[in-house]
Amino acid sequence: MLLINKHGAPNSLISNVKRLRAGEKTNSGSRQVQYRNLDPDVKHDIDAALIIEQGGLCAYCMSRISSETMHIEHYHAQHAGADDDDELSVRYDNMLAVCSGGEGNPRPQQTCDKHRGNEPLTVDPRREDHIRSITYKSDGTISSLNSDINKDLNVTLNLNMRQLKNDRAAALDTLKKQLLSHGSKKFIDMCRYYAQRYESQQKKTEYVGILLDYLHRKLQRQ
């Protein structure tokens, strides 16, 4: 999981929400300001903005996503704001882009928002302190010293599902081979190079969280 720095909402979303609000005023009680009522072009703009914002990775598992494969995840469930915040479903700061989460598979093979459903989360990829609490093992296991966050990773989001663990471990093994190919004398220099490279990427490397965790731990020992 990576830190997501939220940007401003697309202008088309702001304009569309204003029009929906105006419609509500003329038709009291109609509750038009909902994600499902946004124009198709606006939803497309949201998808594109989220993909750029997240470097083309799922907000939870860090697998590759595209406009064709992604889904919109409302961090706070859309219906959670029915009484306190009627516009929760159209707030851009509440939106994340996620993968298909194994949709259609048996529940043990589902991940991310598909496995979560409407369960509340403690872990928030928009919070740096939460991301800093997350660590990885060489076998691809993701965990946190924070017990609530650890439960989210393991249970609610099912991010230690076997295939995901294997994919993360494979990405780490590839990095290790690349580092060793430059020789042991240049190992730390190459760790620094790859860390800077991954941190500056606009389109991020798949499962880059485990890669940065490994590199930073190596660099901290110097």
Buried (B, 14 or more C-beta within 10 A) or exposed (E): BBBBEBEEBBEBBEEBBEEBEEEBEEEEEEEBBBBEBBBEEBBBBBBEBBBEBBBBBBBBBBBBBEEEEBBBBBBBBBEBBEEEEBBBBBBBEBBBBBBBBBEEBEEEBBBBBBBBEEEEBBBBBBBEEBBEBBBBBEEBBBBBEBEEBBBBBBEBBBBBBEEBBEBBBEBBEEBEEEBEEEEEEEEBEBBBBBBEEBEEEEEBBBBBBBBBBBBEEBEEEE
